[in-house]
Amino acid sequence: MSTNKHAQIRYRALDKCFSNFGRKFFIDDLIEACSKAIYEYTGIENGIQRRQIFDDITYMESEEGWLIPLQRLKDGKKTYYRYEDSRYSINQQQLSPTELEQLKDTIYMLNRFNGMPQFDWMQEVLARFESSFSLKGDVSNVVSFDQNPDLKGLNYFSDLFNAIINKRVLRIKYKRFSKPAIDMVIHPYHLKQYNNRWFLLGYNPDMAKKIPVMNLPLDRIEEFSTINENYIENKEMDFLDFFYDVVGVTVYQDKPIEKVILKIDTFTYNYIETKPLHASQKVKEKTDTYTIIELNIILNYEFETILLGFADRIEIIEPLSLKEAIKKRADSIIKKNL
């Protein structure tokens, strides 16, 4: 079986050729048709070898494929290909065994997202596929995802997601930390997950001068409803870029990007090397006992928390403000646990 990423495009192109009784498709014609189809789908001009087409035909004729009823007809010394019946098409056939296995694996993998409201439909879809294609199996003990289906506010996810897609303005009752709940109007733009929590980002007209983008944890939203106001679209904010210079979700608009230098013992760096603290991470010095790295980020509470998690294995060389912030939090931890 051919496994390259353009295989399905080639199979569909060949299927059209084989069912077209209006002309004769010789091997060079099949190569041309497949090349054209790949270019139309991908924009890639990729020369296809004759052997590839022969392999594709062999697969399509096999039990692993579709068992296509293909004729090889002579025209002089050349051979052209077509189905026994012009009405035949692989699009009318059931999925091949290989496709069924791939579909089964995909469906069960997606089904592991149980507890997420946006995947509630998965149970119904899975049941339909099991009935239609006899897909059976269980991967519950094969893959685990780090998720918390009991997280407060998670039940709002689907409705907030739909509000963003449909550009609906929201009135949200938001519970501030250690303060009474307040009502606010939000033009929702983006949902982001960090550290098993979900956050809604959007525009609040009343706070726009001070806070261009509001960041609301879903677990602090008590209730919300859509309101009949003109939606102000997000035309400038690229959220991938917005979060690029931070660790976590807290972005201080008035803080600059700072150079952070950390000295890490070798044991700990073996972990940090495979799971960088930030995309900007680069090695400045490396010895048998330690590694010094540099990051360029906007400092925030989340980054401090990550550093505290490594306790005495990381030394902060600069900036001094970060060293002092970590010391202050460490002193508070010690004081509370004496």
C-alpha positions as CSV (number, residue, x, y, z in Angstrom):
1,M,0.0,0.0,0.0
2,S,1.2,3.5,-0.8
3,T,1.4,5.6,2.4
4,N,2.6,8.9,1.1
5,K,0.4,12.0,1.9
6,H,-0.9,12.4,-1.6
7,A,-2.2,8.8,-1.9
8,Q,-5.9,9.7,-1.5
9,I,-5.7,12.4,-4.1
10,R,-4.2,10.0,-6.6
11,Y,-6.8,7.3,-5.9
12,R,-9.6,9.7,-6.6
13,A,-7.9,10.9,-9.8
14,L,-7.4,7.4,-11.0
15,D,-11.0,6.6,-10.1
16,K,-12.3,9.4,-12.4
17,C,-10.1,8.2,-15.2
18,F,-11.2,4.6,-14.9
19,S,-14.9,5.5,-15.0
20,N,-14.5,7.9,-18.0
21,F,-15.4,5.8,-21.1
22,G,-15.2,8.8,-23.3
23,R,-11.4,8.4,-23.8
24,K,-8.6,5.9,-23.4
25,F,-6.3,6.4,-20.4
26,F,-2.9,4.9,-20.9
27,I,-0.3,4.9,-18.2
28,D,1.1,8.4,-19.2
29,D,-2.4,9.8,-19.1
30,L,-2.9,8.4,-15.6
31,I,0.4,10.0,-14.5
32,E,-0.7,13.3,-16.0
33,A,-4.1,13.2,-14.3
34,C,-2.6,12.4,-10.9
35,S,0.0,15.1,-11.2
36,K,-2.7,17.7,-12.2
37,A,-4.9,16.6,-9.2
38,I,-2.1,17.0,-6.7
39,Y,-1.3,20.4,-8.1
40,E,-4.9,21.6,-7.9
41,Y,-5.2,20.4,-4.3
42,T,-1.8,21.5,-3.0
43,G,-0.1,23.8,-5.5
44,I,2.8,21.4,-5.5
45,E,4.3,20.3,-8.8
46,N,5.6,16.9,-7.9
47,G,6.7,14.4,-10.6
48,I,5.0,11.1,-10.2
49,Q,6.9,7.9,-11.2
50,R,5.3,5.2,-13.3
51,R,6.0,2.7,-10.5
52,Q,3.9,4.8,-8.1
53,I,0.8,4.6,-10.4
54,F,1.3,0.8,-10.8
55,D,1.5,0.5,-7.0
56,D,-1.6,2.6,-6.6
57,I,-3.5,0.3,-9.1
58,T,-2.4,-2.8,-7.2
59,Y,-3.6,-1.3,-4.0
60,M,-7.0,-0.3,-5.4
61,E,-7.5,-3.8,-6.7
62,S,-6.6,-5.5,-3.5
63,E,-8.8,-6.5,-0.5
64,E,-7.0,-3.8,1.5
65,G,-8.2,-1.3,-1.1
66,W,-11.6,-1.4,-2.9
67,L,-11.3,-4.6,-5.0
68,I,-11.9,-2.4,-8.1
69,P,-13.1,-4.3,-11.3
70,L,-10.4,-2.9,-13.6
71,Q,-9.8,-3.9,-17.2
72,R,-6.5,-3.7,-19.0
73,L,-7.3,-3.3,-22.7
74,K,-4.9,-3.4,-25.6
75,D,-4.7,-0.7,-28.3
76,G,-2.0,-1.9,-30.5
77,K,1.1,-2.4,-28.4
78,K,-0.2,-0.1,-25.6
79,T,-2.5,-0.8,-22.7
80,Y,-5.3,1.5,-21.4
81,Y,-7.3,1.1,-18.2
82,R,-10.9,1.4,-17.4
83,Y,-13.6,-0.1,-15.1
84,E,-15.7,-3.0,-16.4
85,D,-18.7,-0.8,-15.7
86,S,-18.6,3.0,-16.3
87,R,-21.1,3.5,-13.4
88,Y,-18.6,2.0,-10.9
89,S,-16.7,4.3,-8.5
90,I,-14.8,3.9,-5.3
91,N,-16.9,6.8,-3.9
92,Q,-19.9,4.4,-4.0
93,Q,-18.1,1.7,-2.1
94,Q,-17.8,1.1,1.6
95,L,-14.6,2.1,3.3
96,S,-11.6,-0.2,2.9
97,P,-10.4,-2.2,5.9
98,T,-7.4,0.1,6.2
99,E,-9.7,3.2,6.1
100,L,-12.0,1.6,8.7
101,E,-9.1,1.0,11.0
102,Q,-7.8,4.6,10.6
103,L,-11.3,5.9,11.2
104,K,-11.7,3.7,14.2
105,D,-8.4,4.9,15.7
106,T,-9.3,8.6,15.0
107,I,-12.8,8.3,16.5
108,Y,-11.7,6.7,19.7
109,M,-8.8,9.1,20.1
110,L,-11.1,12.0,19.8
111,N,-13.5,10.3,22.2
112,R,-10.9,10.6,24.9
113,F,-11.8,14.2,25.2
114,N,-14.8,13.3,27.3
115,G,-15.9,16.0,29.7
116,M,-15.3,18.8,27.3
117,P,-18.6,20.3,26.3
118,Q,-17.6,21.0,22.7
119,F,-17.1,17.2,22.2
120,D,-20.6,16.1,23.5
121,W,-21.5,15.2,20.0
122,M,-18.8,12.6,19.9
123,Q,-20.8,10.0,21.6
124,E,-23.6,10.2,19.0
125,V,-21.1,10.2,16.1
126,L,-19.3,7.2,17.6
127,A,-22.5,5.2,18.0
128,R,-23.4,5.9,14.4
129,F,-20.1,4.7,13.1
130,E,-20.2,1.6,15.3
131,S,-23.6,0.8,13.8
132,S,-22.7,1.6,10.2
133,F,-19.2,0.2,10.0
134,S,-19.2,-2.3,12.9
135,L,-16.4,-0.3,14.6
136,K,-15.8,-1.8,18.0
137,G,-13.0,-1.4,20.5
138,D,-11.8,0.4,23.6
139,V,-8.8,2.6,24.1
140,S,-9.7,3.9,27.6
141,N,-6.6,2.1,29.0
142,V,-4.3,3.1,26.2
143,V,-4.3,6.9,26.2
144,S,-4.9,9.4,29.0
145,F,-5.3,13.2,28.7
146,D,-4.7,15.7,31.4
147,Q,-8.1,17.2,31.9
148,N,-10.5,18.1,34.6
149,P,-14.1,17.6,33.6
150,D,-15.3,19.0,37.0
151,L,-13.6,22.3,36.4
152,K,-16.0,25.1,37.3
153,G,-17.1,27.2,34.3
154,L,-16.2,24.4,31.8
155,N,-19.9,24.0,31.0
156,Y,-19.8,27.6,29.5
157,F,-17.2,26.6,26.9
158,S,-19.6,25.6,24.0
159,D,-21.8,28.7,24.4
160,L,-18.8,31.1,24.6
161,F,-17.2,29.4,21.6
162,N,-20.4,29.8,19.6
163,A,-20.6,33.5,20.7
164,I,-17.2,34.1,19.3
165,I,-17.9,32.3,16.0
166,N,-21.3,34.1,15.6
167,K,-20.0,37.5,16.8
168,R,-22.4,38.0,19.6
169,V,-21.9,40.5,22.4
170,L,-22.1,39.1,26.0
171,R,-23.2,40.5,29.3
172,I,-21.2,38.6,31.9
173,K,-21.5,38.4,35.7
174,Y,-17.9,38.0,36.8
175,K,-16.8,37.1,40.4
176,R,-13.6,39.0,41.2
177,F,-11.1,37.6,43.7
178,S,-12.3,38.4,47.2
179,K,-14.7,41.1,45.9
180,P,-18.3,41.2,44.9
181,A,-19.4,40.1,41.5
182,I,-19.8,42.7,38.8
183,D,-21.6,42.9,35.4
184,M,-19.6,43.7,32.3
185,V,-20.1,43.8,28.6
186,I,-17.6,41.7,26.6
187,H,-17.1,41.3,22.9
188,P,-15.6,37.8,22.9
189,Y,-12.6,37.1,20.7
190,H,-10.6,34.1,21.9
191,L,-10.5,31.1,24.3
192,K,-7.2,29.9,25.7
193,Q,-6.2,27.1,28.0
194,Y,-3.3,27.2,30.4
195,N,-2.5,24.9,33.3
196,N,-5.9,23.1,33.0
197,R,-7.8,26.3,33.2
198,W,-9.7,28.1,30.4
199,F,-9.7,31.8,29.8
200,L,-11.9,34.1,27.7
201,L,-10.3,37.1,26.1
202,G,-12.3,39.9,24.7
203,Y,-13.0,43.6,24.4
204,N,-14.7,45.6,27.2
205,P,-15.6,49.1,26.0
206,D,-15.6,50.5,29.5
207,M,-12.1,49.3,30.2
208,A,-10.6,49.7,26.7
209,K,-8.2,52.6,27.5
210,K,-6.8,50.8,30.5
211,I,-7.1,47.2,29.4
212,P,-7.3,46.7,25.6
213,V,-8.0,43.0,26.1
214,M,-9.9,41.6,29.1
215,N,-8.8,38.1,30.4
216,L,-11.5,36.3,32.3
217,P,-11.0,32.8,33.8
218,L,-14.1,30.7,33.0
219,D,-14.2,29.5,36.6
220,R,-14.9,33.1,37.8
221,I,-17.8,33.6,35.4
222,E,-21.1,33.1,37.3
223,E,-23.5,33.6,34.4
224,F,-23.7,35.3,31.0
225,S,-26.2,36.1,28.2
226,T,-26.1,37.5,24.7
227,I,-27.3,41.1,24.2
228,N,-28.5,43.0,21.2
229,E,-25.5,45.3,20.5
230,N,-23.3,45.8,17.5
231,Y,-20.3,43.4,17.8
232,I,-16.9,45.1,17.6
233,E,-14.7,42.8,15.6
234,N,-11.1,41.9,16.4
235,K,-9.2,43.3,13.4
236,E,-5.8,43.9,14.9
237,M,-5.1,41.4,17.6
238,D,-3.2,38.2,16.6
239,F,-3.5,36.1,19.7
240,L,-0.6,33.8,18.8
241,D,1.6,36.9,18.6
242,F,-0.1,38.4,21.7
243,F,0.9,35.5,23.9
244,Y,4.3,34.8,22.3
245,D,6.3,36.9,24.8
246,V,4.9,35.4,27.9
247,V,4.5,32.1,29.8
248,G,0.9,31.5,30.6
249,V,-2.0,34.0,30.0
250,T,-1.1,37.2,31.9
251,V,0.2,39.8,29.5
252,Y,1.1,43.2,31.0
253,Q,0.8,45.8,28.2
254,D,3.0,48.3,30.1
255,K,5.9,45.9,30.8
256,P,8.8,45.5,28.4
257,I,10.4,42.2,27.2
258,E,13.3,41.5,29.5
259,K,16.3,39.3,29.2
260,V,16.3,36.5,31.8
261,I,19.5,34.5,32.5
262,L,19.2,31.3,34.5
263,K,21.8,28.9,35.7
264,I,20.5,25.3,35.8
265,D,22.1,22.1,37.2
266,T,22.7,19.4,34.6
267,F,20.1,17.0,35.9
268,T,17.3,19.7,35.7
269,Y,18.5,21.0,32.3
270,N,18.0,17.6,30.8
271,Y,14.3,18.1,31.5
272,I,14.2,21.7,30.5
273,E,16.0,21.0,27.2
274,T,13.2,18.7,26.1
275,K,10.5,21.0,27.5
276,P,11.7,24.6,27.2
277,L,10.4,27.2,29.6
278,H,9.7,29.5,26.6
279,A,10.2,29.5,22.8
280,S,13.0,32.1,23.1
281,Q,15.1,29.8,25.2
282,K,18.7,29.4,24.1
283,V,21.9,28.1,25.6
284,K,24.6,30.6,26.6
285,E,27.0,28.3,28.4
286,K,27.2,24.6,29.0
287,T,29.5,22.6,31.3
288,D,29.4,19.1,32.9
289,T,27.6,20.4,36.0
290,Y,25.4,23.3,34.8
291,T,23.9,25.1,31.8
292,I,23.2,28.8,31.5
293,I,20.2,29.7,29.4
294,E,18.7,33.0,28.2
295,L,15.1,33.8,27.6
296,N,13.4,37.0,26.4
297,I,10.0,37.4,27.9
298,I,7.6,39.7,29.7
299,L,7.8,38.7,33.4
300,N,4.5,37.6,35.0
301,Y,3.2,35.5,37.9
302,E,3.0,32.3,35.9
303,F,6.7,32.4,35.0
304,E,7.6,33.0,38.7
305,T,5.5,30.0,39.7
306,I,7.3,27.7,37.2
307,L,10.7,28.8,38.6
308,L,9.5,28.1,42.2
309,G,8.6,24.6,41.0
310,F,12.3,23.9,40.4
311,A,13.1,25.1,43.9
312,D,16.9,25.0,44.5
313,R,17.8,23.7,41.1
314,I,17.7,27.0,39.2
315,E,19.7,30.1,40.0
316,I,18.4,33.5,38.7
317,I,21.3,35.5,37.4
318,E,19.3,38.4,36.0
319,P,17.2,40.4,36.2
320,L,17.4,41.5,39.8
321,S,13.7,42.2,39.9
322,L,12.9,38.6,39.2
323,K,15.3,37.4,41.8
324,E,13.7,39.6,44.4
325,A,10.2,38.6,43.4
326,I,11.1,34.9,43.8
327,K,12.8,35.6,47.1
328,K,9.7,37.3,48.4
329,R,7.4,34.5,47.5
330,A,9.8,31.9,48.8
331,D,10.1,33.8,52.2
332,S,6.3,33.8,52.3
333,I,6.2,30.0,51.7
334,I,8.7,29.4,54.5
335,K,6.9,31.7,56.9
336,K,3.6,29.9,56.4
337,N,5.1,26.5,56.8
338,L,7.2,27.0,59.9
